Every structure is written in C-alpha cells, then in structure tokens.
Amino acid sequence: MMDEEHTLKRLSGVKTLIVDDDADVLAILKQAMQAEGALTQCCSDGNTAVHVCEEDPPDLVLLDMMLPRRSGFLVLERVKQSDNPPVVIMVTANEGKRHQAYAETLGVDAYMHKPLRLENLIVTAKDLLEERQQEATSE
C-alpha cells in the first residue's frame, strides 16, 4: 500500500503550465498531472502562456504546437530564453519530422505525439525534471 501511494505522487509540488486550445485535452492533462501531485495552471493561447511563464515561472510546461495568438514554437523560443527556463514537453498531433527538428533547435526537452499515453507523459516529465535537478546540484 505504501508503494502504491508513493507512485501516485510522482510530480508532487511541480508547478506545471498546460497550454492547449482544446478544452478536452486541457481537462485530461490537468486531471492526470494533479493526480500525480502537480500544481497546475492552464491556458489556451500562446500569448497567455508566455505571460504566465514570465509572471509565475513554472517548472514544467506541456505545450501544444498549434495555438491561437502565438504558436507553440514562438512560446517555446520565448520561454527557453529566460534565466531559469522550465522543462518543456511539446505535445502535438503533427507528425512532421521537420516540426520536431525545429522544436529541438529551439530547445524543447521532449516532443510527444497525440494521442499520447498519459503514463508516458508523466514518466517523461518526471525523468526530465530529475535530470534538471541533478544538473543544478552538480554545478
């Protein structure tokens, strides 16, 4: 029982911004992240995402590529320029390899295709955050 409780909170206290213009996707991702203990904020357009990242920097951003008002690429480029950039996982329905390559040049930490398995997303987020933590403590 103790192990089960422990595995349920893999993202305890992680400030997470979820950015998607699909309300159903937002709701599903928010529920999945909160079930893992993450503190979530949601928005549905790129300009709001950049504003949130500047005003209240998250630890993790789950970012859709196709967004109104500012694309996921432009959001990614902007948030990765901050002094302490968040871990960014781009979640997209776009299968194009060029888009993934472009996101990687902008500094995306992971690139995942919709529909995605929530378990894979959570494990990826946890692993990336742990890597970031280890890098920070070894400096």
N, CA, C and O atoms as a GROMACS GRO file, in nm:
protein
  556
    1MET      N    1   0.083  -0.120   0.000
    1MET     CA    2   0.000   0.000   0.000
    1MET      C    3   0.087   0.126   0.000
    1MET      O    4   0.057   0.223  -0.070
    2MET      N    5   0.193   0.125   0.077
    2MET     CA    6   0.280   0.240   0.083
    2MET      C    7   0.342   0.271  -0.054
    2MET      O    8   0.348   0.388  -0.094
    3ASP      N    9   0.387   0.168  -0.126
    3ASP     CA   10   0.446   0.188  -0.258
    3ASP      C   11   0.345   0.249  -0.353
    3ASP      O   12   0.378   0.339  -0.430
    4GLU      N   13   0.224   0.200  -0.348
    4GLU     CA   14   0.119   0.250  -0.436
    4GLU      C   15   0.097   0.399  -0.412
    4GLU      O   16   0.084   0.476  -0.507
    5GLU      N   17   0.093   0.440  -0.287
    5GLU     CA   18   0.075   0.580  -0.254
    5GLU      C   19   0.191   0.663  -0.307
    5GLU      O   20   0.171   0.773  -0.360
    6HIS      N   21   0.311   0.611  -0.293
    6HIS     CA   22   0.431   0.681  -0.336
    6HIS      C   23   0.430   0.701  -0.488
    6HIS      O   24   0.461   0.810  -0.536
    7THR      N   25   0.395   0.599  -0.562
    7THR     CA   26   0.398   0.609  -0.708
    7THR      C   27   0.288   0.701  -0.760
    7THR      O   28   0.297   0.751  -0.872
    8LEU      N   29   0.185   0.723  -0.682
    8LEU     CA   30   0.077   0.810  -0.727
    8LEU      C   31   0.115   0.958  -0.728
    8LEU      O   32   0.047   1.038  -0.791
    9LYS      N   33   0.222   0.994  -0.659
    9LYS     CA   34   0.258   1.136  -0.647
    9LYS      C   35   0.396   1.163  -0.705
    9LYS      O   36   0.482   1.221  -0.639
   10ARG      N   37   0.416   1.122  -0.828
   10ARG     CA   38   0.548   1.136  -0.890
   10ARG      C   39   0.584   1.280  -0.924
   10ARG      O   40   0.701   1.310  -0.948
   11LEU      N   41   0.486   1.369  -0.928
   11LEU     CA   42   0.513   1.508  -0.963
   11LEU      C   43   0.472   1.603  -0.851
   11LEU      O   44   0.431   1.716  -0.876
   12SER      N   45   0.484   1.556  -0.727
   12SER     CA   46   0.443   1.637  -0.611
   12SER      C   47   0.508   1.774  -0.611
   12SER      O   48   0.631   1.787  -0.616
   13GLY      N   49   0.424   1.877  -0.605
   13GLY     CA   50   0.472   2.014  -0.593
   13GLY      C   51   0.531   2.074  -0.719
   13GLY      O   52   0.580   2.188  -0.715
   14VAL      N   53   0.530   2.003  -0.831
   14VAL     CA   54   0.586   2.056  -0.956
   14VAL      C   55   0.488   2.156  -1.016
   14VAL      O   56   0.375   2.121  -1.050
   15LYS      N   57   0.532   2.281  -1.029
   15LYS     CA   58   0.449   2.385  -1.090
   15LYS      C   59   0.443   2.358  -1.240
   15LYS      O   60   0.545   2.364  -1.309
   16THR      N   61   0.323   2.329  -1.289
   16THR     CA   62   0.306   2.288  -1.428
   16THR      C   63   0.208   2.380  -1.501
   16THR      O   64   0.098   2.406  -1.453
   17LEU      N   65   0.251   2.428  -1.617
   17LEU     CA   66   0.164   2.506  -1.704
   17LEU      C   67   0.124   2.417  -1.821
   17LEU      O   68   0.210   2.362  -1.890
   18ILE      N   69  -0.006   2.403  -1.842
   18ILE     CA   70  -0.059   2.322  -1.952
   18ILE      C   71  -0.119   2.417  -2.054
   18ILE      O   72  -0.208   2.496  -2.022
   19VAL      N   73  -0.070   2.410  -2.178
   19VAL     CA   74  -0.112   2.502  -2.282
   19VAL      C   75  -0.169   2.423  -2.400
   19VAL      O   76  -0.095   2.354  -2.470
   20ASP      N   77  -0.300   2.434  -2.420
   20ASP     CA   78  -0.365   2.367  -2.532
   20ASP      C   79  -0.495   2.439  -2.561
   20ASP      O   80  -0.563   2.483  -2.469
   21ASP      N   81  -0.530   2.451  -2.689
   21ASP     CA   82  -0.655   2.520  -2.723
   21ASP      C   83  -0.775   2.427  -2.728
   21ASP      O   84  -0.886   2.470  -2.758
   22ASP      N   85  -0.754   2.299  -2.699
   22ASP     CA   86  -0.863   2.202  -2.692
   22ASP      C   87  -0.900   2.181  -2.545
   22ASP      O   88  -0.821   2.129  -2.467
   23ALA      N   89  -1.020   2.223  -2.510
   23ALA     CA   90  -1.063   2.217  -2.369
   23ALA      C   91  -1.061   2.074  -2.314
   23ALA      O   92  -1.030   2.053  -2.197
   24ASP      N   93  -1.094   1.976  -2.398
   24ASP     CA   94  -1.092   1.836  -2.352
   24ASP      C   95  -0.951   1.791  -2.319
   24ASP      O   96  -0.928   1.725  -2.217
   25VAL      N   97  -0.855   1.827  -2.405
   25VAL     CA   98  -0.715   1.792  -2.382
   25VAL      C   99  -0.667   1.859  -2.254
   25VAL      O  100  -0.601   1.796  -2.171
   26LEU      N  101  -0.699   1.988  -2.238
   26LEU     CA  102  -0.660   2.060  -2.116
   26LEU      C  103  -0.712   1.988  -1.992
   26LEU      O  104  -0.639   1.966  -1.895
   27ALA      N  105  -0.839   1.951  -1.995
   27ALA     CA  106  -0.901   1.887  -1.878
   27ALA      C  107  -0.834   1.753  -1.847
   27ALA      O  108  -0.809   1.722  -1.730
   28ILE      N  109  -0.807   1.674  -1.949
   28ILE     CA  110  -0.745   1.543  -1.928
   28ILE      C  111  -0.603   1.557  -1.873
   28ILE      O  112  -0.566   1.488  -1.778
   29LEU      N  113  -0.525   1.647  -1.934
   29LEU     CA  114  -0.387   1.666  -1.888
   29LEU      C  115  -0.385   1.723  -1.745
   29LEU      O  116  -0.303   1.682  -1.663
   30LYS      N  117  -0.474   1.818  -1.718
   30LYS     CA  118  -0.480   1.877  -1.584
   30LYS      C  119  -0.513   1.770  -1.480
   30LYS      O  120  -0.448   1.762  -1.375
   31GLN      N  121  -0.612   1.687  -1.509
   31GLN     CA  122  -0.650   1.582  -1.416
   31GLN      C  123  -0.534   1.483  -1.395
   31GLN      O  124  -0.506   1.444  -1.281
   32ALA      N  125  -0.468   1.444  -1.502
   32ALA     CA  126  -0.357   1.349  -1.491
   32ALA      C  127  -0.242   1.407  -1.410
   32ALA      O  128  -0.184   1.338  -1.326
   33MET      N  129  -0.208   1.534  -1.434
   33MET     CA  130  -0.097   1.596  -1.362
   33MET      C  131  -0.131   1.617  -1.215
   33MET      O  132  -0.048   1.593  -1.127
   34GLN      N  133  -0.254   1.661  -1.188
   34GLN     CA  134  -0.294   1.682  -1.048
   34GLN      C  135  -0.298   1.549  -0.972
   34GLN      O  136  -0.266   1.546  -0.853
   35ALA      N  137  -0.335   1.442  -1.039
   35ALA     CA  138  -0.338   1.310  -0.974
   35ALA      C  139  -0.198   1.268  -0.931
   35ALA      O  140  -0.181   1.188  -0.840
   36GLU      N  141  -0.096   1.325  -1.000
   36GLU     CA  142   0.044   1.296  -0.966
   36GLU      C  143   0.102   1.398  -0.869
   36GLU      O  144   0.221   1.393  -0.838
   37GLY      N  145   0.018   1.490  -0.822
   37GLY     CA  146   0.064   1.587  -0.722
   37GLY      C  147   0.110   1.720  -0.779
   37GLY      O  148   0.154   1.806  -0.703
   38ALA      N  149   0.103   1.738  -0.911
   38ALA     CA  150   0.148   1.863  -0.972
   38ALA      C  151   0.052   1.977  -0.939
   38ALA      O  152  -0.068   1.958  -0.921
   39LEU      N  153   0.109   2.097  -0.930
   39LEU     CA  154   0.030   2.219  -0.912
   39LEU      C  155   0.011   2.275  -1.052
   39LEU      O  156   0.108   2.314  -1.116
   40THR      N  157  -0.112   2.279  -1.100
   40THR     CA  158  -0.134   2.311  -1.241
   40THR      C  159  -0.198   2.447  -1.265
   40THR      O  160  -0.279   2.496  -1.186
   41GLN      N  161  -0.157   2.506  -1.377
   41GLN     CA  162  -0.222   2.624  -1.433
   41GLN      C  163  -0.248   2.588  -1.578
   41GLN      O  164  -0.170   2.514  -1.639
   42CYS      N  165  -0.357   2.638  -1.634
   42CYS     CA  166  -0.390   2.607  -1.773
   42CYS      C  167  -0.418   2.736  -1.849
   42CYS      O  168  -0.468   2.834  -1.794
   43CYS      N  169  -0.384   2.733  -1.977
   43CYS     CA  170  -0.425   2.841  -2.066
   43CYS      C  171  -0.440   2.784  -2.206
   43CYS      O  172  -0.393   2.675  -2.237
   44SER      N  173  -0.507   2.862  -2.292
   44SER     CA  174  -0.542   2.807  -2.423
   44SER      C  175  -0.487   2.888  -2.540
   44SER      O  176  -0.527   2.864  -2.654
   45ASP      N  177  -0.396   2.983  -2.513
   45ASP     CA  178  -0.333   3.053  -2.625
   45ASP      C  179  -0.188   3.087  -2.591
   45ASP      O  180  -0.149   3.092  -2.474
   46GLY      N  181  -0.111   3.110  -2.695
   46GLY     CA  182   0.033   3.130  -2.678
   46GLY      C  183   0.071   3.256  -2.603
   46GLY      O  184   0.165   3.254  -2.524
   47ASN      N  185  -0.001   3.366  -2.626
   47ASN     CA  186   0.035   3.490  -2.557
   47ASN      C  187   0.016   3.476  -2.406
   47ASN      O  188   0.099   3.523  -2.328
   48THR      N  189  -0.094   3.413  -2.365
   48THR     CA  190  -0.118   3.392  -2.223
   48THR      C  191  -0.009   3.302  -2.165
   48THR      O  192   0.038   3.325  -2.053
   49ALA      N  193   0.031   3.200  -2.239
   49ALA     CA  194   0.136   3.109  -2.192
   49ALA      C  195   0.265   3.184  -2.164
   49ALA      O  196   0.328   3.164  -2.060
   50VAL      N  197   0.305   3.271  -2.255
   50VAL     CA  198   0.427   3.349  -2.236
   50VAL      C  199   0.412   3.439  -2.113
   50VAL      O  200   0.504   3.449  -2.031
   51HIS      N  201   0.297   3.504  -2.100
   51HIS     CA  202   0.273   3.593  -1.986
   51HIS      C  203   0.284   3.516  -1.854
   51HIS      O  204   0.351   3.562  -1.761
   52VAL      N  205   0.220   3.399  -1.846
   52VAL     CA  206   0.226   3.318  -1.723
   52VAL      C  207   0.371   3.279  -1.694
   52VAL      O  208   0.415   3.287  -1.579
   53CYS      N  209   0.445   3.237  -1.796
   53CYS     CA  210   0.584   3.195  -1.775
   53CYS      C  211   0.671   3.310  -1.724
   53CYS      O  212   0.765   3.289  -1.647
   54GLU      N  213   0.640   3.432  -1.768
   54GLU     CA  214   0.718   3.547  -1.722
   54GLU      C  215   0.677   3.592  -1.583
   54GLU      O  216   0.762   3.635  -1.505
   55GLU      N  217   0.548   3.583  -1.550
   55GLU     CA  218   0.499   3.632  -1.421
   55GLU      C  219   0.514   3.531  -1.307
   55GLU      O  220   0.543   3.569  -1.194
   56ASP      N  221   0.496   3.404  -1.337
   56ASP     CA  222   0.498   3.300  -1.234
   56ASP      C  223   0.561   3.175  -1.295
   56ASP      O  224   0.492   3.077  -1.324
   57PRO      N  225   0.694   3.177  -1.315
   57PRO     CA  226   0.761   3.071  -1.391
   57PRO      C  227   0.732   2.930  -1.339
   57PRO      O  228   0.754   2.900  -1.221
   58PRO      N  229   0.684   2.844  -1.428
   58PRO     CA  230   0.659   2.704  -1.390
   58PRO      C  231   0.787   2.622  -1.396
   58PRO      O  232   0.888   2.665  -1.451
   59ASP      N  233   0.780   2.503  -1.340
   59ASP     CA  234   0.891   2.407  -1.350
   59ASP      C  235   0.880   2.329  -1.481
   59ASP      O  236   0.980   2.288  -1.540
   60LEU      N  237   0.755   2.310  -1.526
   60LEU     CA  238   0.725   2.225  -1.639
   60LEU      C  239   0.617   2.290  -1.725
   60LEU      O  240   0.520   2.344  -1.672
   61VAL      N  241   0.635   2.285  -1.858
   61VAL     CA  242   0.532   2.334  -1.949
   61VAL      C  243   0.496   2.220  -2.045
   61VAL      O  244   0.583   2.163  -2.111
   62LEU      N  245   0.368   2.189  -2.052
   62LEU     CA  246   0.315   2.096  -2.152
   62LEU      C  247   0.255   2.184  -2.259
   62LEU      O  248   0.156   2.254  -2.235
   63LEU      N  249   0.313   2.180  -2.378
   63LEU     CA  250   0.285   2.282  -2.479
   63LEU      C  251   0.236   2.221  -2.610
   63LEU      O  252   0.303   2.138  -2.670
   64ASP      N  253   0.117   2.264  -2.652
   64ASP     CA  254   0.065   2.224  -2.783
   64ASP      C  255   0.138   2.308  -2.888
   64ASP      O  256   0.181   2.420  -2.860
   65MET      N  257   0.152   2.254  -3.009
   65MET     CA  258   0.218   2.329  -3.115
   65MET      C  259   0.125   2.430  -3.181
   65MET      O  260   0.162   2.546  -3.201
   66MET      N  261   0.004   2.386  -3.213
   66MET     CA  262  -0.090   2.471  -3.285
   66MET      C  263  -0.177   2.546  -3.184
   66MET      O  264  -0.269   2.490  -3.125
   67LEU      N  265  -0.147   2.673  -3.165
   67LEU     CA  266  -0.218   2.756  -3.067
   67LEU      C  267  -0.265   2.886  -3.130
   67LEU      O  268  -0.202   2.935  -3.224
   68PRO      N  269  -0.376   2.941  -3.081
   68PRO     CA  270  -0.415   3.074  -3.128
   68PRO      C  271  -0.323   3.182  -3.068
   68PRO      O  272  -0.266   3.164  -2.961
   69ARG      N  273  -0.311   3.293  -3.139
   69ARG     CA  274  -0.243   3.416  -3.095
   69ARG      C  275  -0.091   3.408  -3.092
   69ARG      O  276  -0.025   3.510  -3.109
   70ARG      N  277  -0.031   3.290  -3.072
   70ARG     CA  278   0.114   3.274  -3.079
   70ARG      C  279   0.140   3.123  -3.083
   70ARG      O  280   0.093   3.050  -2.996
   71SER      N  281   0.212   3.077  -3.183
   71SER     CA  282   0.232   2.933  -3.198
   71SER      C  283   0.314   2.874  -3.084
   71SER      O  284   0.386   2.946  -3.014
   72GLY      N  285   0.303   2.744  -3.067
   72GLY     CA  286   0.383   2.675  -2.967
   72GLY      C  287   0.532   2.696  -2.988
   72GLY      O  288   0.608   2.703  -2.892
   73PHE      N  289   0.574   2.706  -3.114
   73PHE     CA  290   0.716   2.730  -3.143
   73PHE      C  291   0.761   2.865  -3.088
   73PHE      O  292   0.868   2.875  -3.028
   74LEU      N  293   0.679   2.968  -3.107
   74LEU     CA  294   0.715   3.101  -3.058
   74LEU      C  295   0.712   3.106  -2.905
   74LEU      O  296   0.793   3.175  -2.843
   75VAL      N  297   0.619   3.033  -2.846
   75VAL     CA  298   0.615   3.024  -2.699
   75VAL      C  299   0.742   2.955  -2.650
   75VAL      O  300   0.808   3.002  -2.557
   76LEU      N  301   0.776   2.843  -2.712
   76LEU     CA  302   0.895   2.767  -2.675
   76LEU      C  303   1.020   2.854  -2.684
   76LEU      O  304   1.101   2.858  -2.592
   77GLU      N  305   1.034   2.923  -2.796
   77GLU     CA  306   1.151   3.008  -2.817
   77GLU      C  307   1.162   3.113  -2.706
   77GLU      O  308   1.270   3.138  -2.653
   78ARG      N  309   1.048   3.173  -2.671
   78ARG     CA  310   1.047   3.279  -2.570
   78ARG      C  311   1.078   3.226  -2.430
   78ARG      O  312   1.161   3.283  -2.359
   79VAL      N  313   1.012   3.117  -2.389
   79VAL     CA  314   1.032   3.070  -2.251
   79VAL      C  315   1.172   3.009  -2.232
   79VAL      O  316   1.225   3.010  -2.121
   80LYS      N  317   1.230   2.956  -2.338
   80LYS     CA  318   1.364   2.898  -2.326
   80LYS      C  319   1.473   3.004  -2.316
   80LYS      O  320   1.588   2.973  -2.285
   81GLN      N  321   1.436   3.131  -2.343
   81GLN     CA  322   1.533   3.241  -2.331
   81GLN      C  323   1.542   3.296  -2.190
   81GLN      O  324   1.628   3.379  -2.162
   82SER      N  325   1.455   3.250  -2.100
   82SER     CA  326   1.457   3.304  -1.964
   82SER      C  327   1.580   3.253  -1.889
   82SER      O  328   1.645   3.157  -1.931
   83ASP      N  329   1.611   3.318  -1.777
   83ASP     CA  330   1.729   3.282  -1.698
   83ASP      C  331   1.720   3.141  -1.642
   83ASP      O  332   1.820   3.070  -1.632
   84ASN      N  333   1.600   3.101  -1.605
   84ASN     CA  334   1.580   2.969  -1.547
   84ASN      C  335   1.465   2.901  -1.623
   84ASN      O  336   1.354   2.889  -1.572
   85PRO      N  337   1.494   2.855  -1.746
   85PRO     CA  338   1.384   2.805  -1.830
   85PRO      C  339   1.322   2.677  -1.775
   85PRO      O  340   1.392   2.593  -1.718
   86PRO      N  341   1.191   2.662  -1.794
   86PRO     CA  342   1.124   2.540  -1.750
   86PRO      C  343   1.156   2.423  -1.841
   86PRO      O  344   1.206   2.441  -1.952
   87VAL      N  345   1.128   2.304  -1.794
   87VAL     CA  346   1.129   2.186  -1.880
   87VAL      C  347   1.006   2.201  -1.970
   87VAL      O  348   0.896   2.227  -1.921
   88VAL      N  349   1.025   2.184  -2.100
   88VAL     CA  350   0.913   2.197  -2.194
   88VAL      C  351   0.894   2.067  -2.271
   88VAL      O  352   0.986   2.017  -2.336
   89ILE      N  353   0.773   2.014  -2.262
   89ILE     CA  354   0.735   1.897  -2.341
   89ILE      C  355   0.631   1.944  -2.442
   89ILE      O  356   0.522   1.989  -2.405
   90MET      N  357   0.664   1.934  -2.570
   90MET     CA  358   0.569   1.971  -2.674
   90MET      C  359   0.484   1.850  -2.705
   90MET      O  360   0.535   1.741  -2.731
   91VAL      N  361   0.353   1.871  -2.702
   91VAL     CA  362   0.256   1.764  -2.726
   91VAL      C  363   0.176   1.805  -2.848
   91VAL      O  364   0.105   1.906  -2.845
   92THR      N  365   0.186   1.728  -2.954
   92THR     CA  366   0.124   1.771  -3.079
   92THR      C  367   0.065   1.656  -3.160
   92THR      O  368   0.109   1.541  -3.149
   93ALA      N  369  -0.034   1.689  -3.239
   93ALA     CA  370  -0.092   1.590  -3.331
   93ALA      C  371  -0.015   1.589  -3.463
   93ALA      O  372  -0.039   1.504  -3.548
   94ASN      N  373   0.076   1.683  -3.480
   94ASN     CA  374   0.151   1.695  -3.604
   94ASN      C  375   0.261   1.590  -3.611
   94ASN      O  376   0.345   1.581  -3.521
   95GLU      N  377   0.260   1.510  -3.716
   95GLU     CA  378   0.355   1.400  -3.731
   95GLU      C  379   0.483   1.443  -3.803
   95GLU      O  380   0.576   1.363  -3.815
   96GLY      N  381   0.489   1.566  -3.852
   96GLY     CA  382   0.602   1.609  -3.934
   96GLY      C  383   0.736   1.608  -3.863
   96GLY      O  384   0.750   1.662  -3.753
   97LYS      N  385   0.834   1.546  -3.926
   97LYS     CA  386   0.970   1.541  -3.869
   97LYS      C  387   1.036   1.679  -3.869
   97LYS      O  388   1.115   1.710  -3.780
   98ARG      N  389   1.003   1.761  -3.967
   98ARG     CA  390   1.062   1.896  -3.972
   98ARG      C  391   1.020   1.977  -3.850
   98ARG      O  392   1.101   2.052  -3.794
   99HIS      N  393   0.894   1.962  -3.809
   99HIS     CA  394   0.846   2.035  -3.692
   99HIS      C  395   0.920   1.991  -3.566
   99HIS      O  396   0.960   2.073  -3.484
  100GLN      N  397   0.940   1.859  -3.554
  100GLN     CA  398   1.013   1.809  -3.438
  100GLN      C  399   1.157   1.860  -3.438
  100GLN      O  400   1.208   1.902  -3.335
  101ALA      N  401   1.220   1.858  -3.554
  101ALA     CA  402   1.359   1.906  -3.565
  101ALA      C  403   1.366   2.054  -3.528
  101ALA      O  404   1.459   2.097  -3.459
  102TYR      N  405   1.268   2.132  -3.573
  102TYR     CA  406   1.266   2.274  -3.542
  102TYR      C  407   1.248   2.296  -3.392
  102TYR      O  408   1.317   2.379  -3.332
  103ALA      N  409   1.156   2.222  -3.331
  103ALA     CA  410   1.134   2.233  -3.187
  103ALA      C  411   1.263   2.200  -3.111
  103ALA      O  412   1.296   2.265  -3.011
  104GLU      N  413   1.336   2.100  -3.160
  104GLU     CA  414   1.462   2.062  -3.094
  104GLU      C  415   1.566   2.173  -3.105
  104GLU      O  416   1.642   2.196  -3.011
  105THR      N  417   1.570   2.243  -3.219
  105THR     CA  418   1.666   2.354  -3.231
  105THR      C  419   1.630   2.468  -3.136
  105THR      O  420   1.717   2.545  -3.096
  106LEU      N  421   1.502   2.479  -3.099
  106LEU     CA  422   1.458   2.583  -3.006
  106LEU      C  423   1.474   2.541  -2.860
  106LEU      O  424   1.451   2.622  -2.770
  107GLY      N  425   1.514   2.417  -2.837
  107GLY     CA  426   1.543   2.374  -2.700
  107GLY      C  427   1.435   2.293  -2.632
  107GLY      O  428   1.436   2.281  -2.510
  108VAL      N  429   1.341   2.237  -2.708
  108VAL     CA  430   1.238   2.155  -2.645
  108VAL      C  431   1.304   2.038  -2.573
  108VAL      O  432   1.402   1.982  -2.622
  109ASP      N  433   1.251   2.000  -2.458
  109ASP     CA  434   1.310   1.890  -2.381
  109ASP      C  435   1.256   1.755  -2.426
  109ASP      O  436   1.327   1.654  -2.418
  110ALA      N  437   1.132   1.752  -2.473
  110ALA     CA  438   1.074   1.628  -2.525
  110ALA      C  439   0.964   1.666  -2.623
  110ALA      O  440   0.906   1.774  -2.614
  111TYR      N  441   0.938   1.577  -2.718
  111TYR     CA  442   0.840   1.602  -2.823
  111TYR      C  443   0.755   1.477  -2.832
  111TYR      O  444   0.806   1.370  -2.866
  112MET      N  445   0.626   1.489  -2.802
  112MET     CA  446   0.539   1.373  -2.798
  112MET      C  447   0.418   1.392  -2.888
  112MET      O  448   0.366   1.503  -2.902
  113HIS      N  449   0.375   1.283  -2.950
  113HIS     CA  450   0.262   1.289  -3.043
  113HIS      C  451   0.131   1.252  -2.976
  113HIS      O  452   0.124   1.160  -2.894
  114LYS      N  453   0.025   1.326  -3.013
  114LYS     CA  454  -0.110   1.292  -2.971
  114LYS      C  455  -0.163   1.188  -3.069
  114LYS      O  456  -0.123   1.191  -3.185
  115PRO      N  457  -0.249   1.098  -3.028
  115PRO     CA  458  -0.287   1.078  -2.887
  115PRO      C  459  -0.170   1.015  -2.811
  115PRO      O  460  -0.096   0.932  -2.865
  116LEU      N  461  -0.153   1.056  -2.688
  116LEU     CA  462  -0.041   1.004  -2.612
  116LEU      C  463  -0.089   0.930  -2.489
  116LEU      O  464  -0.198   0.954  -2.437
  117ARG      N  465  -0.005   0.838  -2.446
  117ARG     CA  466  -0.036   0.766  -2.323
  117ARG      C  467   0.006   0.855  -2.207
  117ARG      O  468   0.121   0.899  -2.199
  118LEU      N  469  -0.088   0.882  -2.118
  118LEU     CA  470  -0.059   0.971  -2.005
  118LEU      C  471   0.055   0.918  -1.921
  118LEU      O  472   0.135   0.996  -1.868
  119GLU      N  473   0.064   0.788  -1.907
  119GLU     CA  474   0.174   0.729  -1.830
  119GLU      C  475   0.309   0.767  -1.890
  119GLU      O  476   0.403   0.801  -1.817
  120ASN      N  477   0.320   0.762  -2.023
  120ASN     CA  478   0.445   0.800  -2.088
  120ASN      C  479   0.478   0.947  -2.063
  120ASN      O  480   0.593   0.983  -2.039
  121LEU      N  481   0.376   1.031  -2.069
  121LEU     CA  482   0.396   1.174  -2.044
  121LEU      C  483   0.446   1.198  -1.902
  121LEU      O  484   0.540   1.276  -1.881
  122ILE      N  485   0.385   1.133  -1.806
  122ILE     CA  486   0.422   1.153  -1.665
  122ILE      C  487   0.564   1.103  -1.639
  122ILE      O  488   0.643   1.170  -1.572
  123VAL      N  489   0.597   0.986  -1.691
  123VAL     CA  490   0.733   0.932  -1.674
  123VAL      C  491   0.836   1.023  -1.740
  123VAL      O  492   0.941   1.050  -1.682
  124THR      N  493   0.805   1.071  -1.861
  124THR     CA  494   0.896   1.162  -1.931
  124THR      C  495   0.916   1.289  -1.851
  124THR      O  496   1.029   1.335  -1.833
  125ALA      N  497   0.807   1.348  -1.802
  125ALA     CA  498   0.817   1.470  -1.722
  125ALA      C  499   0.900   1.448  -1.597
  125ALA      O  500   0.988   1.528  -1.566
  126LYS      N  501   0.874   1.340  -1.526
  126LYS     CA  502   0.947   1.308  -1.403
  126LYS      C  503   1.096   1.292  -1.432
  126LYS      O  504   1.180   1.346  -1.360
  127ASP      N  505   1.129   1.217  -1.537
  127ASP     CA  506   1.269   1.193  -1.572
  127ASP      C  507   1.341   1.323  -1.609
  127ASP      O  508   1.453   1.347  -1.565
  128LEU      N  509   1.276   1.406  -1.690
  128LEU     CA  510   1.338   1.533  -1.730
  128LEU      C  511   1.358   1.627  -1.611
  128LEU      O  512   1.461   1.693  -1.601
  129LEU      N  513   1.261   1.631  -1.522
  129LEU     CA  514   1.274   1.715  -1.403
  129LEU      C  515   1.385   1.665  -1.311
  129LEU      O  516   1.459   1.744  -1.253
  130GLU      N  517   1.398   1.533  -1.299
  130GLU     CA  518   1.506   1.477  -1.218
  130GLU      C  519   1.642   1.507  -1.278
  130GLU      O  520   1.736   1.539  -1.206
  131GLU      N  521   1.653   1.497  -1.412
  131GLU     CA  522   1.779   1.532  -1.480
  131GLU      C  523   1.814   1.677  -1.454
  131GLU      O  524   1.928   1.710  -1.423
  132ARG      N  525   1.715   1.765  -1.466
  132ARG     CA  526   1.737   1.908  -1.444
  132ARG      C  527   1.786   1.932  -1.301
  132ARG      O  528   1.878   2.011  -1.277
  133GLN      N  529   1.724   1.862  -1.206
  133GLN     CA  530   1.762   1.876  -1.065
  133GLN      C  531   1.906   1.830  -1.043
  133GLN      O  532   1.983   1.895  -0.973
  134GLN      N  533   1.943   1.718  -1.103
  134GLN     CA  534   2.079   1.666  -1.089
  134GLN      C  535   2.181   1.762  -1.150
  134GLN      O  536   2.288   1.784  -1.094
  135GLU      N  537   2.149   1.818  -1.265
  135GLU     CA  538   2.238   1.916  -1.329
  135GLU      C  539   2.257   2.037  -1.240
  135GLU      O  540   2.367   2.089  -1.227
  136ALA      N  541   2.148   2.081  -1.178
  136ALA     CA  542   2.154   2.201  -1.093
  136ALA      C  543   2.239   2.176  -0.968
  136ALA      O  544   2.313   2.264  -0.924
  137THR      N  545   2.228   2.055  -0.911
  137THR     CA  546   2.305   2.027  -0.789
  137THR      C  547   2.450   1.996  -0.818
  137THR      O  548   2.533   2.006  -0.727
  138SER      N  549   2.483   1.958  -0.941
  138SER     CA  550   2.622   1.926  -0.972
  138SER      C  551   2.702   2.049  -1.019
  138SER      O  552   2.824   2.041  -1.037
  139GLU      N  553   2.633   2.163  -1.037
  139GLU     CA  554   2.704   2.283  -1.082
  139GLU      C  555   2.774   2.352  -0.968
  139GLU      O  556   2.839   2.455  -0.989
   0.00000   0.00000   0.00000
